[in-house]
Amino acid sequence: MRAFPVYQRFILTLILLLILPQGRAQDTHSDTISLYVADGQLMSHPFRVFVTHDITTAMQPQLLLRTSHTFSSVHKKEFETIKPIIIARNQISTEMVVGQNIQLTGTLLLFDLQNYPVSPYKGMTRITPILTWTESTADGVKVEQAVVASHEVNLGNIAVAVAWTIAMTAMLIIFIAFLARRSGHPVITFFCSSDGRLSLARTQVALWTVAIGMVVGGYGMLRLEVPNIPDTLVILMGMSLLTGGVSYMKSDKKDSAAAVTVIDQSKPLPPALRSKIVPRLSDLVCIIDEHGSEQLSLVRAQMVFWTGLTVVMFMTKSVLDGVLWNIPLEMVGLMGMSQAAYLSPKLVSPK
């Protein structure tokens, strides 16, 4: 038999070294049972647990949740096991393994945690999920099996989290209002243009700021981390800021000519001038024509409609899903067209 040349033997050895360790790793992984639990799940939703093992109803799977107690006492119900409401076998789930997304096959179990003991003052609690079940050996002997999640996860109470988020937002707004009053300006001037009328662009920016801030704050309370901001939300906020900036720069040139009183927002207002600032909600849907009379504006009404609808849907979807809603591009496009129609008269040079 003819011997292989040295370079061919080197190549064969290198190939074997690359292939054999992978085969052993796959065999070891196939014998390992892992438990995957998504972080930041809500008590109001079915609690999802995925295990890389074939679990049947006859195995009597049960879930045990252990909680840390830094500032709270132990509740006796924490030692009670929870039976699944749904057992879905042969499911495929994409999980993060060693920094890579890998599709795994196993069993998905759903649990009802609405009655799990959580402090009424806590928006979330840290838990360690432990899944137990019973298997029969070849000799018919029943053996208890258990698998523990690789890390703790946050279990959120959406009602308490929303209450704390509203309270924190209100405190920040009150603090900003306090700073505004200390500067000598009425708080309402945050939302007013240079002529003292309620500005639609500024009101929109303020509304989106509060809405996004509340959702981000609530998400951080549930998961103790900064959420991934959807690109469409960044685009929408950018358009609102752009609209507000352009509207502010053009307001002095187009609106002050018809205004009764012009407000210099760079200086504190005297008490006599503060009384002349009388913004009304109707300013959001009205404009001042070249004769100084107030007229209804369909463009402004359309912008109010789309802004209100999008903000309500964003808040509702984000609260119910527990994550920031990725606003569809179609809605972002509609908002963009509405804001373009709002800005177009301001960009036209006055005659």
C-alpha positions in Angstrom: 0.0 0.0 0.0 1.4 3.4 -1.0 1.8 5.9 1.8 0.2 9.3 1.6 2.4 12.2 1.1 3.2 14.4 4.1 1.0 17.3 3.0 -2.0 14.9 2.5 -1.6 13.4 5.9 -1.5 16.9 7.4 -4.7 17.9 5.7 -6.5 14.6 6.8 -5.3 15.2 10.4 -6.6 18.8 10.4 -10.0 17.7 9.0 -10.4 15.0 11.7 -9.5 17.5 14.4 -12.2 19.9 13.1 -14.9 17.2 12.7 -14.5 15.0 15.8 -14.9 17.7 18.5 -18.1 18.9 16.9 -19.6 15.4 16.8 -18.9 15.0 20.6 -20.3 18.4 21.4 -23.5 17.6 19.5 -23.8 14.2 21.3 -23.3 15.8 24.7 -25.9 18.5 23.9 -28.5 16.0 22.8 -28.2 14.3 26.2 -28.6 17.6 28.1 -32.0 18.9 29.2 -32.2 22.6 29.3 -35.0 24.9 30.5 -35.6 28.2 28.7 -37.8 30.9 30.2 -38.3 34.3 28.6 -37.5 37.3 30.8 -40.1 40.0 31.7 -43.3 37.8 31.3 -46.5 39.2 32.9 -48.7 37.5 35.5 -51.7 38.4 33.4 -50.4 36.3 30.5 -49.8 32.5 30.4 -46.3 31.9 31.7 -44.3 30.2 28.9 -41.7 27.5 29.7 -39.7 25.6 27.0 -37.8 22.4 27.9 -35.6 20.4 25.5 -37.3 17.1 26.5 -40.4 15.2 25.6 -42.8 15.9 28.5 -46.1 14.1 28.6 -49.2 14.5 30.8 -48.4 11.1 32.4 -45.1 12.5 33.7 -47.1 15.0 35.8 -44.9 18.0 35.2 -45.0 20.8 37.8 -43.4 24.2 38.1 -41.8 25.6 41.2 -40.8 29.3 41.5 -38.3 30.4 44.1 -38.2 34.1 44.9 -35.4 36.2 46.5 -36.4 38.0 49.7 -34.2 41.0 50.3 -36.9 43.2 51.7 -39.9 40.9 51.8 -41.0 37.9 53.9 -41.4 34.3 52.6 -45.0 33.4 51.5 -46.1 29.8 52.1 -47.5 29.5 48.6 -44.0 29.9 47.1 -43.4 26.3 48.1 -46.4 25.0 46.2 -45.9 23.5 42.8 -48.0 24.7 39.8 -49.5 22.4 37.2 -49.5 23.3 33.6 -52.6 24.3 31.8 -51.2 23.4 28.4 -48.6 20.8 27.4 -47.5 21.2 23.7 -45.1 18.5 22.6 -42.7 18.5 19.6 -42.4 22.3 19.5 -39.6 24.2 17.8 -38.3 27.3 19.6 -35.5 29.7 18.7 -33.3 30.2 21.8 -30.0 32.0 22.4 -27.2 29.4 23.0 -23.6 30.6 23.5 -24.4 33.9 21.8 -26.1 32.3 18.8 -29.8 31.8 17.9 -30.4 28.0 17.6 -33.6 26.2 16.8 -34.4 23.6 19.4 -37.1 20.9 19.6 -38.8 20.2 22.9 -42.0 20.8 24.9 -43.7 24.1 25.5 -45.7 24.3 28.8 -48.1 27.1 29.8 -48.8 28.0 33.4 -51.4 30.3 35.0 -49.6 32.6 37.5 -52.4 35.1 38.2 -52.6 33.8 41.8 -48.9 33.7 42.4 -48.0 35.6 45.6 -46.4 38.9 44.7 -46.2 41.9 46.9 -48.9 44.4 46.0 -46.3 47.2 46.1 -43.9 45.6 43.6 -44.2 45.9 39.9 -42.1 42.8 39.4 -40.3 40.1 41.3 -37.2 38.0 40.5 -37.9 34.2 40.3 -35.9 31.1 39.6 -38.1 28.6 37.6 -37.7 24.9 38.4 -39.5 22.3 36.3 -40.0 18.8 37.9 -41.6 15.6 36.4 -41.6 11.8 36.9 -40.1 9.3 34.5 -40.2 5.5 34.5 -37.1 3.5 33.9 -36.8 0.2 32.0 -37.4 -1.7 35.2 -40.6 0.3 35.9 -39.1 2.3 38.7 -40.3 5.9 38.8 -37.6 8.5 39.1 -38.0 12.2 39.9 -36.4 14.5 37.4 -35.8 18.3 37.6 -34.3 21.0 35.5 -33.5 24.6 36.6 -33.4 27.7 34.4 -29.9 29.0 33.8 -30.7 32.4 35.3 -33.4 34.3 37.2 -36.2 36.0 35.3 -38.5 38.9 36.1 -42.2 38.2 36.6 -44.1 41.4 36.1 -47.4 42.7 37.6 -48.6 45.0 34.9 -51.2 46.8 37.1 -48.7 47.8 39.8 -46.0 48.6 37.2 -48.4 51.0 35.4 -49.4 52.6 38.7 -45.7 53.2 39.7 -45.0 54.5 36.2 -47.8 57.0 36.3 -46.7 58.2 39.7 -43.1 58.7 38.6 -44.2 60.5 35.4 -46.4 62.8 37.4 -43.6 63.6 39.8 -41.3 64.5 36.9 -43.9 66.7 35.3 -44.5 68.5 38.6 -40.8 69.0 39.0 -40.5 70.5 35.5 -43.6 72.7 36.3 -41.9 73.9 39.5 -38.7 74.8 37.5 -40.8 76.7 35.0 -42.6 78.7 37.7 -39.2 79.5 39.3 -38.1 81.0 36.0 -41.0 83.4 35.9 -42.8 81.8 33.0 -46.3 80.2 33.1 -46.2 76.4 32.6 -48.6 76.7 29.7 -45.9 78.5 27.6 -44.3 75.1 27.0 -47.3 74.4 24.7 -47.7 77.9 23.2 -46.3 79.6 20.2 -44.8 83.1 20.2 -48.3 84.7 19.9 -49.6 83.0 23.0 -51.9 80.5 21.1 -51.7 76.8 21.8 -49.2 75.3 19.4 -50.2 72.0 17.8 -46.6 71.0 17.0 -45.4 71.6 20.6 -48.4 69.8 22.0 -47.6 66.8 19.8 -44.0 66.7 20.9 -45.0 66.9 24.5 -47.6 64.2 24.1 -45.2 61.8 22.4 -42.5 62.5 25.0 -44.8 61.6 27.9 -46.2 58.5 26.1 -42.8 57.1 25.1 -41.3 58.0 28.5 -44.1 56.2 30.3 -43.7 53.0 28.2 -39.9 53.0 28.5 -40.2 53.6 32.3 -42.7 50.8 32.7 -40.6 48.4 30.6 -37.5 49.2 32.7 -39.5 48.6 35.9 -40.6 45.2 34.6 -37.3 44.0 33.2 -34.7 46.2 34.9 -33.1 47.0 31.5 -33.4 49.5 28.7 -35.8 48.3 26.0 -34.9 48.0 22.3 -36.4 51.1 20.7 -38.2 50.2 17.4 -36.9 52.1 14.3 -40.4 53.3 13.4 -40.7 54.9 16.8 -37.5 56.8 16.4 -38.6 58.0 13.0 -42.0 59.1 14.3 -40.4 61.0 17.2 -37.9 62.6 14.9 -40.7 63.8 12.6 -42.5 65.3 15.6 -39.4 67.1 16.7 -38.7 68.3 13.1 -42.3 69.6 12.8 -42.0 71.4 16.1 -38.7 73.0 15.2 -39.8 74.2 11.8 -43.1 75.4 13.2 -41.3 77.4 16.0 -38.9 79.1 13.5 -41.7 80.1 11.1 -44.3 81.1 13.7 -42.7 84.5 14.4 -42.7 85.4 10.7 -46.2 84.3 9.8 -48.3 84.4 13.0 -47.0 87.4 14.9 -48.4 89.9 12.3 -52.0 88.8 13.1 -51.4 88.2 16.9 -52.7 90.6 19.5 -49.8 90.1 21.9 -46.4 88.7 21.1 -44.6 86.8 23.9 -40.9 86.9 24.3 -40.2 83.5 25.8 -36.5 84.4 26.5 -37.4 86.7 29.4 -39.6 86.3 32.5 -43.1 87.6 32.0 -44.5 90.4 34.2 -47.8 89.6 36.0 -49.7 92.0 33.8 -48.6 90.1 30.6 -49.3 86.7 32.1 -53.0 87.4 32.3 -53.0 87.9 28.5 -51.9 84.4 27.8 -55.2 82.6 27.2 -54.6 79.5 25.2 -57.6 77.3 24.3 -58.0 73.8 23.1 -59.6 75.1 20.0 -56.3 76.6 19.0 -55.2 73.0 18.0 -57.7 73.0 15.1 -57.9 76.7 14.3 -55.7 79.1 12.4 -55.6 82.9 12.1 -56.1 84.1 8.5 -54.6 87.1 6.9 -57.5 89.3 8.1 -56.9 88.3 11.8 -60.0 86.1 12.1 -60.0 82.6 13.4 -60.8 79.8 11.0 -61.1 76.0 11.3 -58.3 74.1 9.7 -58.9 70.6 8.3 -55.2 69.9 8.1 -54.8 70.6 11.8 -57.8 68.5 12.7 -56.3 65.6 10.6 -53.0 65.9 12.5 -54.8 65.9 15.8 -56.8 62.8 14.7 -53.8 60.8 13.6 -51.6 61.8 16.6 -54.3 60.8 19.1 -55.1 57.5 17.4 -51.4 56.5 17.1 -50.6 57.5 20.7 -53.6 55.5 22.1 -52.7 52.4 20.0 -49.1 52.7 21.0 -49.8 52.9 24.7 -52.4 50.1 24.6 -50.3 47.6 22.5 -47.2 48.3 24.6 -49.0 47.8 27.9 -50.8 44.6 26.8 -47.7 43.0 25.2 -45.1 44.2 27.7 -42.8 45.5 25.0 -42.6 48.7 22.9 -45.0 48.4 20.0 -43.3 48.5 16.6 -45.6 51.0 14.8 -46.3 49.9 11.3 -44.6 51.8 8.5 -48.0 52.6 7.0 -49.0 54.5 10.1 -45.7 56.3 10.2 -46.3 57.3 6.5 -49.7 58.6 7.3 -48.4 60.6 10.2 -45.6 62.0 7.9 -48.1 63.1 5.2 -50.2 64.7 7.9 -47.3 66.7 9.3 -46.1 67.6 5.8 -49.6 69.1 5.1 -49.4 70.9 8.4 -46.0 72.4 7.6 -46.5 73.3 4.0 -48.4 76.6 4.6 -45.8 77.6 7.1 -43.0 77.1 4.6 -44.7 79.3 2.0 -43.2 82.8 2.1 -45.8 85.5 2.9 -46.7 87.9 0.2 
